[in-house]
Amino acid sequence: MSELSLPPEISRYEQACDQAIAMCDGNLRSTIKALIMANEYLETELEELQAAVAAGCAPAQPSRVRNNAA
């Protein structure tokens, strides 16, 4: 199936997968490991923000703005 016939959302995910694999020099195990590590980092950051909100001391501005989901 050519990439042109895929819905835009799926095409975006295909491109993100290709980019992640390329960043790990084609090593799929390294790619998976990097994605797991990134997910753990984001989960920890989310937990910290949730705790801050629950305590009533949420940060004034987010530390970074994510404008495109990989």
N, CA, C and O atoms as a DFTB+ gen file, in Angstrom:
280 C
 N C O
     1  1       0.846      -1.169       0.000
     2  2       0.000       0.000       0.000
     3  2       0.892       1.232       0.000
     4  3       1.784       1.358       0.839
     5  1       0.656       2.123      -0.921
     6  2       1.491       3.310      -0.992
     7  2       1.104       4.284       0.106
     8  3      -0.029       4.293       0.587
     9  1       2.057       5.090       0.482
    10  2       1.830       6.033       1.567
    11  2       0.798       7.087       1.185
    12  3       0.132       7.642       2.059
    13  1       0.657       7.369      -0.104
    14  2      -0.298       8.368      -0.543
    15  2      -1.737       7.934      -0.304
    16  3      -2.616       8.782      -0.148
    17  1      -1.994       6.638      -0.274
    18  2      -3.363       6.166      -0.091
    19  2      -3.741       6.011       1.380
    20  3      -4.898       5.723       1.686
    21  1      -2.800       6.194       2.286
    22  2      -3.085       6.081       3.713
    23  2      -3.770       7.345       4.213
    24  3      -3.507       8.436       3.708
    25  1      -4.649       7.203       5.204
    26  2      -5.219       8.413       5.818
    27  2      -4.087       9.259       6.413
    28  3      -3.065       8.713       6.827
    29  1      -4.258      10.571       6.459
    30  2      -3.184      11.456       6.941
    31  2      -2.652      11.079       8.311
    32  3      -1.445      11.162       8.543
    33  1      -3.519      10.668       9.223
    34  2      -3.071      10.326      10.570
    35  2      -2.131       9.126      10.544
    36  3      -1.105       9.131      11.224
    37  1      -2.467       8.107       9.774
    38  2      -1.620       6.916       9.691
    39  2      -0.307       7.259       8.998
    40  3       0.754       6.789       9.408
    41  1      -0.373       8.063       7.964
    42  2       0.836       8.484       7.266
    43  2       1.775       9.217       8.221
    44  3       2.992       9.043       8.162
    45  1       1.204      10.030       9.092
    46  2       2.017      10.772      10.071
    47  2       2.722       9.805      11.009
    48  3       3.895       9.997      11.330
    49  1       2.014       8.761      11.453
    50  2       2.622       7.773      12.337
    51  2       3.687       6.965      11.617
    52  3       4.716       6.631      12.204
    53  1       3.454       6.652      10.372
    54  2       4.462       5.938       9.585
    55  2       5.738       6.770       9.474
    56  3       6.845       6.253       9.620
    57  1       5.567       8.052       9.218
    58  2       6.723       8.943       9.115
    59  2       7.447       9.053      10.451
    60  3       8.677       9.063      10.491
    61  1       6.693       9.137      11.543
    62  2       7.308       9.221      12.866
    63  2       8.091       7.945      13.175
    64  3       9.184       8.007      13.738
    65  1       7.535       6.792      12.810
    66  2       8.247       5.519      13.011
    67  2       9.536       5.504      12.207
    68  3      10.591       5.134      12.720
    69  1       9.449       5.905      10.954
    70  2      10.642       5.931      10.104
    71  2      11.713       6.848      10.684
    72  3      12.898       6.517      10.658
    73  1      11.298       8.002      11.208
    74  2      12.247       8.943      11.794
    75  2      12.894       8.362      13.044
    76  3      14.103       8.487      13.238
    77  1      12.088       7.727      13.892
    78  2      12.631       7.146      15.127
    79  2      13.634       6.045      14.804
    80  3      14.694       5.966      15.424
    81  1      13.305       5.206      13.847
    82  2      14.210       4.125      13.455
    83  2      15.490       4.702      12.860
    84  3      16.585       4.225      13.157
    85  1      15.356       5.721      12.026
    86  2      16.534       6.344      11.419
    87  2      17.433       6.972      12.479
    88  3      18.657       6.914      12.367
    89  1      16.829       7.577      13.512
    90  2      17.617       8.196      14.579
    91  2      18.415       7.161      15.363
    92  3      19.412       7.488      16.007
    93  1      17.968       5.916      15.302
    94  2      18.677       4.825      15.993
    95  2      19.441       3.964      14.997
    96  3      19.686       2.785      15.249
    97  1      19.815       4.551      13.870
    98  2      20.620       3.886      12.843
    99  2      20.011       2.567      12.376
   100  3      20.735       1.627      12.049
   101  1      18.683       2.498      12.343
   102  2      18.012       1.305      11.850
   103  2      17.911       0.166      12.844
   104  3      17.381      -0.896      12.516
   105  1      18.412       0.368      14.052
   106  2      18.379      -0.682      15.069
   107  2      17.023      -0.642      15.778
   108  3      16.739       0.275      16.550
   109  1      16.192      -1.654      15.502
   110  2      14.836      -1.654      16.049
   111  2      14.819      -1.792      17.562
   112  3      13.988      -1.178      18.231
   113  1      15.730      -2.593      18.111
   114  2      15.780      -2.759      19.570
   115  2      16.131      -1.428      20.244
   116  3      15.534      -1.070      21.259
   117  1      17.081      -0.709      19.688
   118  2      17.450       0.602      20.238
   119  2      16.299       1.587      20.104
   120  3      16.084       2.417      20.986
   121  1      15.563       1.499      19.009
   122  2      14.417       2.381      18.806
   123  2      13.361       2.132      19.868
   124  3      12.845       3.075      20.469
   125  1      13.038       0.868      20.100
   126  2      12.039       0.529      21.115
   127  2      12.508       0.988      22.488
   128  3      11.727       1.545      23.260
   129  1      13.775       0.757      22.793
   130  2      14.317       1.163      24.092
   131  2      14.215       2.680      24.267
   132  3      13.828       3.158      25.333
   133  1      14.560       3.432      23.227
   134  2      14.491       4.892      23.302
   135  2      13.055       5.359      23.510
   136  3      12.812       6.288      24.280
   137  1      12.108       4.727      22.836
   138  2      10.706       5.112      22.986
   139  2      10.180       4.775      24.378
   140  3       9.406       5.545      24.948
   141  1      10.585       3.649      24.926
   142  2      10.181       3.284      26.288
   143  2      10.747       4.295      27.283
   144  3      10.048       4.735      28.195
   145  1      12.004       4.656      27.102
   146  2      12.633       5.622      28.009
   147  2      11.936       6.986      27.917
   148  3      11.705       7.637      28.936
   149  1      11.603       7.411      26.701
   150  2      10.916       8.685      26.529
   151  2       9.541       8.638      27.180
   152  3       9.117       9.608      27.808
   153  1       8.847       7.523      27.034
   154  2       7.530       7.376      27.639
   155  2       7.624       7.431      29.166
   156  3       6.806       8.085      29.813
   157  1       8.619       6.748      29.744
   158  2       8.797       6.781      31.196
   159  2       9.075       8.194      31.683
   160  3       8.553       8.615      32.716
   161  1       9.893       8.923      30.943
   162  2      10.192      10.305      31.306
   163  2       8.914      11.136      31.309
   164  3       8.667      11.897      32.244
   165  1       8.105      10.991      30.267
   166  2       6.870      11.762      30.172
   167  2       5.876      11.365      31.252
   168  3       5.158      12.218      31.774
   169  1       5.824      10.083      31.595
   170  2       4.941       9.640      32.670
   171  2       5.353      10.262      34.003
   172  3       4.500      10.684      34.784
   173  1       6.653      10.317      34.261
   174  2       7.160      10.925      35.493
   175  2       6.837      12.413      35.528
   176  3       6.415      12.942      36.556
   177  1       7.037      13.079      34.403
   178  2       6.743      14.504      34.332
   179  2       5.249      14.760      34.563
   180  3       4.877      15.705      35.258
   181  1       4.405      13.918      33.981
   182  2       2.964      14.059      34.171
   183  2       2.583      13.861      35.633
   184  3       1.769      14.615      36.168
   185  1       3.161      12.858      36.284
   186  2       2.874      12.608      37.704
   187  2       3.280      13.809      38.553
   188  3       2.560      14.193      39.475
   189  1       4.430      14.400      38.244
   190  2       4.882      15.571      38.997
   191  2       3.939      16.753      38.802
   192  3       3.641      17.473      39.755
   193  1       3.471      16.955      37.577
   194  2       2.539      18.046      37.318
   195  2       1.196      17.806      37.993
   196  3       0.585      18.737      38.518
   197  1       0.736      16.557      37.978
   198  2      -0.522      16.237      38.651
   199  2      -0.407      16.472      40.153
   200  3      -1.342      16.971      40.778
   201  1       0.724      16.118      40.726
   202  2       0.941      16.344      42.156
   203  2       0.981      17.838      42.460
   204  3       0.445      18.282      43.475
   205  1       1.611      18.609      41.586
   206  2       1.679      20.055      41.791
   207  2       0.293      20.679      41.706
   208  3      -0.041      21.556      42.502
   209  1      -0.508      20.243      40.762
   210  2      -1.864      20.765      40.622
   211  2      -2.686      20.389      41.846
   212  3      -3.425      21.217      42.377
   213  1      -2.561      19.148      42.294
   214  2      -3.308      18.693      43.474
   215  2      -2.920      19.494      44.715
   216  3      -3.750      19.725      45.595
   217  1      -1.651      19.920      44.784
   218  2      -1.181      20.694      45.930
   219  2      -1.463      22.185      45.766
   220  3      -1.198      22.977      46.671
   221  1      -2.000      22.561      44.616
   222  2      -2.335      23.954      44.379
   223  2      -1.168      24.815      43.967
   224  3      -1.237      26.040      44.061
   225  1      -0.110      24.206      43.517
   226  2       1.045      25.004      43.099
   227  2       1.523      24.574      41.711
   228  3       2.668      24.158      41.532
   229  1       0.637      24.681      40.757
   230  2       0.978      24.353      39.375
   231  2       1.919      25.409      38.825
   232  3       1.813      26.578      39.198
   233  1       2.820      25.036      37.966
   234  2       3.742      26.013      37.368
   235  2       2.979      27.043      36.542
   236  3       1.935      26.738      35.965
   237  1       3.511      28.269      36.489
   238  2       2.857      29.342      35.748
   239  2       2.850      29.043      34.255
   240  3       1.855      29.299      33.576
   241  1       3.944      28.507      33.740
   242  2       4.042      28.167      32.328
   243  2       4.670      26.793      32.206
   244  3       5.534      26.429      33.004
   245  1       4.241      26.022      31.206
   246  2       4.876      24.720      30.991
   247  2       6.345      24.912      30.611
   248  3       6.720      25.923      30.018
   249  1       7.167      23.923      30.964
   250  2       8.595      24.032      30.684
   251  2       8.877      23.991      29.184
   252  3       9.875      24.544      28.720
   253  1       7.995      23.335      28.428
   254  2       8.143      23.317      26.976
   255  2       6.774      23.091      26.352
   256  3       5.885      22.508      26.974
   257  1       6.619      23.542      25.158
   258  2       5.365      23.381      24.445
   259  2       5.591      22.382      23.323
   260  3       6.520      22.518      22.526
   261  1       4.737      21.386      23.275
   262  2       4.861      20.364      22.239
   263  2       3.834      20.683      21.175
   264  3       2.632      20.612      21.432
   265  1       4.290      21.032      19.987
   266  2       3.360      21.442      18.954
   267  2       3.110      20.385      17.902
   268  3       2.308      20.609      16.996
   269  1       3.774      19.227      17.989
   270  2       3.548      18.188      16.994
   271  2       3.809      16.845      17.633
   272  3       4.923      16.586      18.090
   273  1       2.817      15.992      17.674
   274  2       2.986      14.648      18.224
   275  2       3.828      13.824      17.268
   276  3       3.597      13.819      16.059
   277  1       4.793      13.138      17.821
   278  2       5.615      12.291      16.998
   279  2       4.944      11.068      16.759
   280  3       5.476      10.196      16.073
